[in-house]
Amino acid sequence: MRRYVPEVSTDREQLLAQIDAATGRLLRTVGGFTDAGVREPSLLPGWTRAHVLAHLAGGAAALRNLLDSARTGVAIPAYASQEARDEAIEAGARRDAATLLEEVTAAAGLFRAAAAALPDAAWERQVQVPTGAPLPAVQLLERRLVELELHHTDLDAGYGAEDWPQSFVELELAEPMRSQRADRITVGDRSTDG
């Protein structure tokens, strides 16, 4: 007797492909950083590029925790605490460029592996994000893509809103992600005005 295997969501596969492409673009940028380059300021007030990279690595791990929560059905927090998150970013901001590249690369790979391992039914399980109401695990893919594109822009390293793929520009985002994307577009417009 044949088992029914549900079709993999086309939207989910498209988001995963966009995440893979965005990750590749980010890693190419980060691979060009020197130790001095990661100490330069980012577009985020008070944060260097190293802070942004540490946040990206930690954010991927946090989203992976939530995917693991959806897979196992056991509530796993994104971060141990807000304080632990903040301390990890500060510690990461002191690392050299090569270490940051390794950490961002490894975190991206582990996130992708967790996404690949998630059974179809688990994508609809509710997970608790640090801020806001619980949401279906499938929405974590959109959050990861937003993190990649916006924070790549925040690095202030030649990748801006004008470089975003049209699919990302047109993606229907919930708040606060929609406003965060709009803020980056506004910053890009100001930086090109005479």
SULKAWO-V425298 format. One record per run of one state. SS is the DSSP state (A for helix, B for strand, O for the rest). FROM is the first residue (numbers start at 1). LEN is the number of residues. If there is no record, write none. Layout:
ss=SS from=FROM len=LEN
ss=SS from=FROM len=LEN
This chain:
ss=O from=1 len=9
ss=A from=10 len=22
ss=O from=32 len=3
ss=A from=35 len=4
ss=O from=39 len=2
ss=B from=41 len=1
ss=O from=42 len=6
ss=B from=48 len=1
ss=A from=49 len=24
ss=O from=73 len=9
ss=A from=82 len=11
ss=O from=93 len=4
ss=A from=97 len=21
ss=O from=118 len=2
ss=A from=120 len=5
ss=O from=125 len=1
ss=B from=126 len=2
ss=O from=128 len=7
ss=B from=135 len=2
ss=O from=137 len=2
ss=A from=139 len=16
ss=O from=155 len=6
ss=A from=161 len=3
ss=O from=164 len=2
ss=A from=166 len=4
ss=O from=170 len=7
ss=A from=177 len=16
ss=O from=193 len=2
